[in-house]
Amino acid sequence: MIPFLDLKKINNQYTKELEEAASRVINSGWYISGTEVGEFETEFAAYCGNKHCIGVSNGLDALKLILKGFEIGVGDEVIVPSNTYIASILAISEVGATPILVEPDIETYNIDHNLIETKITKDTKAILVVHLYGLIAEMKPILEIAKKYNLKVIEDAAQAHGAIYDGKRTGNLGDAAGFSFYPGKNLGALGDAGAITTNDDLLAEKLRSLRNYGSYKKYENVYKGYNHRLDEMQAALLRVKLPYLDVENDKRRKIANLYLENIRNKQIALPRLLVPQEQHVWHVFTVCTEKREEFQRFLLEHGIQTIIHYPIPPHKQIAYSEWNNINYPISEEIHRTIISLPISSVQTEEETFKIISVINSYR
Ligand SMILES: *Cc1c(COP(=O)(O)O)cnc(C)c1O
């Protein structure tokens, strides 16, 4: 069986270093808000090219804290792609603001920047850009629109650690960015973890307080804050894995290129990469097909596990019943036909060629 994702194999590449880091934390006797978090923040900020990194509990909390930090809440509107992973939208709901869904471009799966302006009102405060599946959204026109209407640009970079656009990495392409280090992400912790990056000094200072009960000084509270801290153990483990991120992303690119060059089947539509390689880190490799369930069953019968990102669009979720009768046809088409093939830093060339040959034999 070729698993969709083998987390054990991924982390076993670094067993010795991870164990050393874990014992360092255990033996330090200091488990929250210590040197490991501080060092990881410095290292991740340097990696992204940002002035500040604030380690937090997970990706959803990162996005929520950014919105809070910009004082976006009740009565405000935030533009977000209609086909994103639900967490981007939940963050907006959680602060009391209204998510305004904008359809994606069917070629890139990222927000269609041509549709953004029609959705802007006097209440619009920000555009939450998602670099879905690992491909950076078309930032240039988005930043121009944001400037014209004085909107914040917030990146949801949870699927695109390390991707580069115009010489800059994700995390450094807007006013602030939220990252997730959920174990299956391109940079994955061994538990829940996340981070915010920004070049905004005031925002960074405020976020450091908001993540820690709204306090700068122990037992003195400036804001009604949260407990959204990153812990020492996850920070120490992330410090082991960060130096390998670029190498791992390159391995993903290599597999993606093998898929793109060798999958030849009229029933299977491949993604098209129309931008430089460095803009995509292939968090997932998706293909589209009309009879998806049949295709998925065929692959499984041949020992290949696949996953669907995602089977139900946000506007069709029970949690958002207020949207259930609205149509977002492009999102619906994507959600109906998309399926993700295995891709990871530990997938062998032999496994990749087996997947290719099974797909090419599918009728
Ligand atoms: C994973 C993910 C998140 C949420 O991250 P968590 O750490 O699981 O909270 C947010 N947005 C996108 C696009 C994601 O893929």
Ligand as a Chemical Component Dictionary entry (heavy atoms), coordinates in Angstrom:
data_LIG
# 
_chem_comp.id                   LIG 
_chem_comp.type                 NON-POLYMER 
_chem_comp.pdbx_formal_charge   0 
_chem_comp.three_letter_code    LIG 
# 
loop_
_chem_comp_atom.comp_id 
_chem_comp_atom.atom_id 
_chem_comp_atom.alt_atom_id 
_chem_comp_atom.type_symbol 
_chem_comp_atom.charge 
_chem_comp_atom.model_Cartn_x 
_chem_comp_atom.model_Cartn_y 
_chem_comp_atom.model_Cartn_z 
_chem_comp_atom.pdbx_ordinal 
LIG C1 C1 C 0 -4.588 23.530 8.118  1  
LIG C2 C2 C 0 -5.174 24.810 7.687  2  
LIG C3 C3 C 0 -5.610 25.777 8.604  3  
LIG C4 C4 C 0 -5.750 25.528 10.072 4  
LIG O1 O1 O 0 -4.644 25.106 10.724 5  
LIG P1 P1 P 0 -4.780 24.343 12.132 6  
LIG O2 O2 O 0 -3.382 24.357 12.652 7  
LIG O3 O3 O 0 -5.281 22.978 11.848 8  
LIG O4 O4 O 0 -5.709 25.135 12.983 9  
LIG C5 C5 C 0 -6.051 26.990 8.109  10 
LIG N1 N1 N 0 -6.099 27.242 6.795  11 
LIG C6 C6 C 0 -5.703 26.338 5.882  12 
LIG C7 C7 C 0 -5.768 26.694 4.436  13 
LIG C8 C8 C 0 -5.241 25.091 6.286  14 
LIG O5 O5 O 0 -4.884 24.184 5.383  15 
# 
loop_
_chem_comp_bond.comp_id 
_chem_comp_bond.atom_id_1 
_chem_comp_bond.atom_id_2 
_chem_comp_bond.value_order 
_chem_comp_bond.pdbx_ordinal 
LIG C1 C2 SING 1  
LIG C2 C3 SING 2  
LIG C2 C8 DOUB 3  
LIG C3 C4 SING 4  
LIG C3 C5 DOUB 5  
LIG C4 O1 SING 6  
LIG O1 P1 SING 7  
LIG P1 O2 DOUB 8  
LIG P1 O3 SING 9  
LIG P1 O4 SING 10 
LIG C5 N1 SING 11 
LIG N1 C6 DOUB 12 
LIG C6 C7 SING 13 
LIG C6 C8 SING 14 
LIG C8 O5 SING 15 
# 
